[in-house]
Amino acid sequence: MLVVESGHGGSCEPAGEGDDGRCGLGRVSAVAGAARDLLGDVLGLALPATCAGCDGPAPVLCATCRGLLTRGARPAWPDPVPDGLPPPWAVATYSGAVRDIVIAHKEHGRRALAEPLGAALASSVAAALGGIPPSRAAVLVPMPSRAAAVRARGHDPTLAMTRQAAAKLRRDGRRVSVLPVLRLARSVRDQAGLDAAARSANLAGAVLLPARYRRLLPSGDQPGGAREAAIVLVDDIVTTGASLASAAATLRREGTPVLAAALVAATPRRTTSSARAEPQAVDRCGC
């Protein structure tokens, strides 16, 4: 069953543990999420009014650093390409100021960055959808985070960014829903610092779709299912692509093929000509 959210700006998401997973019961989670966001905004008033990318005088991002997130999305294939990786799209190179912006949002509580990062993610989603007409539903499935990391951060940065992206795409006339249905089946190591082979081994069988959420996802054998809805995996960055490939394999096993993956940024070791032509230093704001 595919349910596209109404115009209130929320997302059709699974409710909390112990309920039947229907979108209507997700309202309590949505209210709680709004309360957490409000608290984050209040706390953000106490943070220095500096640009997250260059520490210049700006409450969120300066114009130069914001510009790094507004370029056109391009293919972001890793090298080597893991089996089953859906076509990845990214707006920026994960280096310099862009890296600092992503880390500030994820690790340092700069929650206001969800809006510009979400706008960049929306650009990647739009590129991934390509010539698919706006009337066709699109479902954004955020990559799961480790529960311990979410608790430590006090919020889920990927989900916050995905919600912002969906809101922008809806304003642009797209039918978009957000379904954070993927979970990590077991404890996994932090992926930072792992090479491609280690990342694949770390994630083997780790990403799952809990049974209670399966009926929320469109599948190829139902009306309005995967043949009509475009499924896009979303995350902040792509490094080796192992996480995305694992998630795509999980969805395929449930009869839900993934059209593409949309990211804010890709690590500099890209093999596309556009990535090779762009010096790494351009993602460092000079202001």
C-alpha positions in Angstrom: 0.0 0.0 0.0 1.4 3.4 -1.0 0.1 6.4 0.8 1.3 9.8 -0.3 1.1 12.4 2.4 -1.4 15.3 2.2 -0.5 18.9 1.9 0.1 19.4 5.6 3.9 18.9 5.1 4.3 15.8 7.2 5.4 12.5 6.0 3.8 9.1 5.9 5.9 7.2 8.3 5.7 4.1 10.5 4.6 4.9 14.0 6.5 3.9 17.1 7.1 0.4 18.5 4.0 -1.5 19.5 1.5 0.0 17.1 0.2 -1.4 13.8 2.4 0.7 11.6 -0.4 2.6 9.8 0.4 6.1 8.7 -2.4 7.7 10.7 -0.9 6.4 13.9 2.4 8.2 13.0 0.9 11.5 14.1 2.1 11.1 17.7 5.6 10.5 16.3 5.2 13.6 14.1 4.2 15.7 17.1 7.1 14.4 19.1 9.5 15.1 16.2 8.2 18.6 15.9 8.8 19.2 19.6 12.3 17.9 19.3 12.9 20.2 16.3 11.5 23.2 18.3 13.8 22.4 21.2 16.7 22.1 18.8 15.9 25.5 17.3 15.8 27.0 20.8 19.1 25.5 21.8 20.5 26.7 18.5 20.0 30.3 19.6 22.8 29.7 22.1 25.2 28.6 19.4 27.7 31.0 17.8 26.3 32.9 14.8 29.0 31.6 12.5 28.9 29.8 9.2 29.1 26.0 9.6 31.4 25.8 6.5 34.0 28.5 7.1 33.3 30.0 10.6 32.6 33.3 8.9 29.9 35.7 10.2 26.6 34.1 9.2 23.9 32.5 11.4 23.8 29.2 9.4 25.8 29.4 6.1 27.4 32.3 4.3 26.5 32.8 0.7 29.7 31.2 -0.6 29.3 28.0 1.4 25.6 27.8 0.6 26.5 28.1 -3.0 28.5 24.8 -2.7 25.2 23.0 -2.0 23.3 24.6 -4.9 25.2 23.1 -7.9 23.6 20.7 -10.3 23.5 17.1 -9.2 25.7 14.6 -11.1 26.4 10.9 -11.1 28.5 9.8 -8.2 29.7 6.3 -8.9 32.3 4.9 -6.4 35.3 2.9 -7.6 34.9 0.0 -7.3 31.2 -0.2 -7.7 29.5 -2.7 -5.3 27.1 -5.2 -6.8 23.5 -4.0 -6.8 24.3 -0.3 -6.2 21.4 1.8 -7.7 22.6 4.8 -9.7 23.9 7.4 -7.2 23.5 11.2 -7.6 25.2 13.9 -5.6 25.5 17.7 -5.6 28.8 18.3 -4.0 32.2 16.8 -3.2 32.6 15.6 0.4 35.6 17.7 1.3 36.5 21.1 2.7 33.5 23.3 3.7 31.0 20.7 2.6 32.5 18.1 4.9 32.4 20.6 7.7 28.7 21.4 7.0 27.7 17.8 7.0 29.6 17.1 10.2 28.2 20.2 11.9 24.7 19.0 11.2 25.3 15.4 12.1 27.6 15.6 15.1 27.5 19.2 16.5 23.8 19.9 16.8 23.5 22.5 14.0 20.0 21.5 13.2 19.2 24.6 11.1 21.5 23.0 8.5 18.8 20.5 7.7 17.2 23.0 5.4 20.1 23.8 3.1 21.3 20.2 3.1 17.7 19.1 2.4 17.6 21.5 -0.6 20.8 19.9 -1.9 19.3 16.5 -1.4 16.2 17.5 -3.2 18.3 18.5 -6.2 19.9 15.0 -6.3 16.4 13.4 -6.0 15.2 15.5 -8.9 18.1 14.5 -11.0 17.6 10.8 -10.1 14.0 11.0 -11.1 15.1 12.4 -14.5 12.3 12.3 -17.0 9.8 10.7 -14.7 6.7 13.0 -14.7 5.8 14.9 -11.5 2.5 13.1 -11.4 4.2 9.8 -10.6 4.7 9.2 -6.9 8.2 9.2 -5.5 9.1 7.5 -2.2 12.2 8.6 -0.3 13.7 5.9 1.9 16.4 7.3 4.3 19.3 5.1 5.2 19.1 3.9 8.8 21.3 5.2 11.5 22.7 3.2 14.4 20.3 3.6 17.3 23.1 4.5 19.7 24.2 7.3 17.4 20.7 8.7 17.2 20.4 8.7 21.0 23.8 10.3 21.4 22.9 13.1 18.8 19.4 13.6 20.1 18.0 13.5 16.6 18.2 11.7 13.3 20.1 14.0 10.9 19.4 11.9 7.9 15.6 11.8 8.5 15.5 15.6 9.2 17.3 16.3 6.0 15.1 13.9 4.1 11.9 15.6 5.4 13.3 19.0 4.2 14.0 17.5 0.8 10.5 16.1 0.5 9.0 19.4 1.5 10.9 21.2 -1.2 10.0 18.7 -3.8 6.3 18.9 -2.9 6.6 22.7 -3.3 8.0 22.1 -6.8 5.0 20.0 -7.7 6.2 16.5 -7.0 4.2 13.8 -5.2 6.7 12.7 -2.5 6.4 10.6 0.6 9.1 9.8 3.2 9.2 6.2 4.5 11.9 5.6 7.2 11.3 1.9 7.3 14.8 0.4 7.2 16.6 -0.7 10.3 19.9 -2.2 11.2 19.4 -5.8 12.1 22.4 -6.0 14.4 25.2 -3.9 15.8 27.5 -2.6 13.1 30.8 -0.9 13.4 31.1 2.8 12.6 31.8 2.9 8.9 34.2 5.8 9.1 37.7 4.6 8.2 36.7 1.3 6.7 37.7 0.4 3.2 35.3 -0.9 0.6 35.7 -4.6 1.5 35.4 -3.9 5.2 32.3 -1.8 4.7 30.6 -4.6 2.7 31.5 -7.2 5.3 30.4 -4.9 8.1 26.9 -4.5 6.5 26.4 -8.0 5.1 22.8 -8.8 6.2 22.7 -5.8 8.5 20.0 -3.7 6.8 16.5 -5.1 7.2 12.9 -4.1 6.6 10.9 -5.1 9.7 7.7 -7.2 8.9 5.5 -4.5 10.5 6.6 -2.0 7.9 6.5 -4.1 4.8 3.0 -3.3 3.8 3.8 0.4 3.8 6.2 0.0 0.9 4.9 -0.2 -2.7 5.7 -3.5 -4.4 5.6 -4.5 -8.0 2.6 -6.8 -7.7 0.1 -4.2 -6.3 -1.9 -1.4 -7.9 0.0 1.9 -7.5 3.1 -0.1 -6.5 6.7 -0.1 -7.5 5.9 0.0 -11.2 4.2 3.4 -10.6 6.1 4.7 -7.6 9.8 5.6 -7.9 11.8 4.5 -4.9 14.9 6.5 -4.1 17.3 5.8 -1.3 18.7 8.9 0.4 21.7 9.7 2.6 24.1 12.5 3.3 27.2 11.1 1.6 28.3 8.1 -0.5 31.8 6.7 0.1 32.1 3.1 -1.1 28.4 2.6 -1.8 28.3 -0.5 0.4 25.5 0.8 2.7 23.3 1.8 -0.2 23.9 -1.5 -2.1 22.9 -3.4 1.1 19.7 -1.4 1.6 18.8 -1.8 -2.1 19.2 -5.5 -1.9 16.9 -5.6 1.2 14.2 -3.7 -0.7 14.5 -5.9 -3.8 14.0 -9.0 -1.7 10.7 -7.6 -0.6 9.6 -6.9 -4.2 10.5 -3.2 -4.2 13.1 -2.3 -6.7 15.1 0.9 -6.1 15.3 3.5 -8.9 18.3 5.4 -7.7 20.2 6.8 -4.7 20.3 10.5 -3.9 23.0 12.1 -1.7 24.2 15.5 -0.7 27.9 14.7 -1.4 30.3 12.1 -2.6 33.8 11.4 -1.4 36.5 12.8 -3.8 37.4 9.3 -5.1 34.9 9.5 -7.9 35.6 8.1 -11.4 33.2 10.3 -13.3 34.8 12.9 -15.6 32.9 15.7 -13.9 34.3 14.7 -10.5 37.9 14.4 -11.9 37.6 17.8 -13.5 36.6 19.5 -10.3 39.5 20.3 -7.9 38.9 19.2 -4.4 39.9 22.7 -3.1 36.8 24.4 -4.6 34.7 23.0 -1.8 36.6 25.0 0.8 35.0 28.4 1.3 37.6 31.2 1.1 35.6 33.7 3.2 
